[in-house]
Amino acid sequence: MIAAPHTSNWDLPFMLTVSFALKVKPYWMGKEQIFKFPFKRLMMWMGGIPVDRSRSHNMVEYTAELMRNSEGLIVTVPPEGTRSKVKYWKTGFYHIAHLAKTPIVLGYLDYKKKVGGVGPAVYPTGDIENDMVEIKAFYQNISGKYPAEYQ
């Protein structure tokens, strides 16, 4: 699952609240800095997976392998990789889903409409450019907390 737009620290608690309401246990990736004392245990209990963004750790292959071997595992990734405005989304989520042969479920929080949920599932074809057009089209009319920080 991807969670977009990601423009605020509030996205995580709201995403977890929506997941709870939908009776879904998500595992989510976040920068390792938020997993420091005294919050590390809480973050891990809530499904957090710390990611060291300063080095490559084969997270794509590792996560795809976990998903292939775990029935019902839902890993949530913010495709922007940051709360700041970015020109391009990171593509790790796409490669994870393609390697794991799983769909990409489009999760969202729309602050303007005060709703959150899940949209359609997109099955990666291997043609990332065309698949990303479909994925990004879904998010066109969804507003993050800080719309100016979303492409």
C-alpha positions as CSV (number, residue, x, y, z in Angstrom):
1,M,0.0,0.0,0.0
2,I,1.2,3.5,-0.7
3,A,0.0,6.4,1.5
4,A,-0.2,9.8,-0.3
5,P,0.0,12.7,-0.2
6,H,2.5,12.8,2.7
7,T,2.9,16.4,3.8
8,S,2.6,16.3,7.6
9,N,3.7,14.5,10.7
10,W,-0.1,14.0,11.4
11,D,-0.3,11.6,8.4
12,L,1.0,8.7,10.5
13,P,-1.4,8.9,13.4
14,F,-4.3,9.5,11.0
15,M,-3.2,6.6,8.7
16,L,-3.1,4.3,11.8
17,T,-6.5,5.5,12.9
18,V,-8.0,4.8,9.4
19,S,-6.3,1.3,9.5
20,F,-7.7,0.6,12.9
21,A,-11.2,1.6,11.7
22,L,-10.8,-0.7,8.7
23,K,-9.5,-3.5,10.9
24,V,-6.2,-3.7,9.1
25,K,-2.8,-4.1,10.7
26,P,-0.4,-2.2,8.5
27,Y,3.4,-2.3,8.7
28,W,4.9,1.0,7.6
29,M,8.3,2.2,6.7
30,G,9.7,5.3,8.3
31,K,13.0,7.0,8.6
32,E,15.1,5.5,11.5
33,Q,15.3,8.9,13.3
34,I,11.7,8.6,14.5
35,F,12.6,5.2,16.2
36,K,14.7,6.8,18.9
37,F,14.2,6.5,22.7
38,P,11.6,7.0,24.2
39,F,9.3,6.2,21.1
40,K,11.1,3.2,19.6
41,R,9.0,0.5,21.3
42,L,5.8,2.3,20.6
43,M,6.7,2.8,16.9
44,M,7.6,-0.8,16.5
45,W,4.4,-2.0,18.3
46,M,2.4,0.2,15.8
47,G,4.0,-1.7,12.9
48,G,7.0,0.6,12.2
49,I,9.9,-0.6,10.2
50,P,12.9,1.7,10.6
51,V,14.7,2.6,7.3
52,D,18.3,4.0,7.2
53,R,18.0,6.3,4.2
54,S,21.7,7.1,4.2
55,R,22.7,3.8,2.8
56,S,21.3,1.1,0.5
57,H,20.3,-2.0,2.4
58,N,18.4,-3.9,-0.3
59,M,15.2,-3.0,1.4
60,V,13.3,-3.6,-1.9
61,E,14.4,-7.2,-2.2
62,Y,14.1,-7.8,1.6
63,T,10.5,-6.4,1.8
64,A,9.4,-8.3,-1.4
65,E,10.7,-11.5,0.1
66,L,8.9,-10.8,3.4
67,M,5.7,-10.2,1.4
68,R,6.1,-13.4,-0.6
69,N,6.5,-15.4,2.5
70,S,3.8,-13.8,4.7
71,E,0.1,-14.2,3.9
72,G,-1.8,-11.0,4.4
73,L,1.2,-8.8,5.1
74,I,0.4,-5.1,4.3
75,V,3.4,-2.8,4.1
76,T,2.6,0.9,3.8
77,V,5.1,3.2,2.1
78,P,4.9,7.0,1.5
79,P,6.0,7.2,-2.1
80,E,7.4,10.7,-1.7
81,G,9.9,9.5,0.9
82,T,9.5,12.8,2.8
83,R,7.0,15.3,3.9
84,S,8.6,18.0,1.7
85,K,7.7,18.7,-1.9
86,V,9.5,16.4,-4.3
87,K,9.7,16.4,-8.1
88,Y,9.6,12.6,-8.4
89,W,8.3,9.9,-6.2
90,K,10.7,7.2,-5.0
91,T,10.0,3.9,-6.8
92,G,10.8,1.4,-4.2
93,F,7.1,0.7,-3.5
94,Y,6.6,-0.2,-7.1
95,H,9.6,-2.5,-7.3
96,I,8.6,-4.2,-4.0
97,A,5.1,-4.9,-5.4
98,H,6.4,-6.1,-8.8
99,L,8.9,-8.5,-7.2
100,A,6.4,-9.8,-4.7
101,K,3.7,-10.1,-7.4
102,T,1.2,-8.2,-5.3
103,P,-1.0,-5.2,-6.1
104,I,-0.3,-1.7,-5.0
105,V,-3.2,-0.5,-3.0
106,L,-3.7,3.3,-3.1
107,G,-4.2,4.6,0.4
108,Y,-5.0,8.3,1.0
109,L,-5.8,11.0,3.5
110,D,-7.7,13.9,2.1
111,Y,-7.5,16.7,4.6
112,K,-9.7,19.0,2.5
113,K,-12.6,16.5,2.5
114,K,-11.7,15.2,6.0
115,V,-11.7,11.6,4.8
116,G,-9.2,8.8,4.5
117,G,-9.3,5.3,3.1
118,V,-8.2,3.1,0.3
119,G,-8.7,3.4,-3.4
120,P,-8.2,0.9,-6.2
121,A,-5.5,-1.7,-6.4
122,V,-3.0,-1.3,-9.3
123,Y,-1.2,-4.4,-10.5
124,P,2.3,-3.5,-11.6
125,T,2.9,-4.6,-15.2
126,G,6.7,-3.9,-15.2
127,D,6.0,-0.8,-17.3
128,I,6.6,1.7,-14.5
129,E,6.1,4.8,-16.6
130,N,2.5,3.8,-17.7
131,D,1.6,2.3,-14.3
132,M,2.7,5.6,-12.5
133,V,0.5,7.6,-14.8
134,E,-2.5,5.5,-13.5
135,I,-1.4,5.7,-9.9
136,K,-0.8,9.5,-9.9
137,A,-4.1,10.1,-11.7
138,F,-5.9,8.7,-8.6
139,Y,-4.2,11.3,-6.4
140,Q,-5.0,14.3,-8.6
141,N,-7.9,15.6,-6.5
142,I,-6.7,14.5,-3.1
143,S,-5.4,17.2,-0.8
144,G,-2.7,16.7,1.8
145,K,-2.6,18.8,5.0
146,Y,-0.2,21.2,3.3
147,P,-1.2,21.1,-0.4
148,A,1.8,23.4,-1.4
149,E,4.1,20.6,-0.3
150,Y,2.5,18.1,-2.7
151,Q,3.4,18.0,-6.4
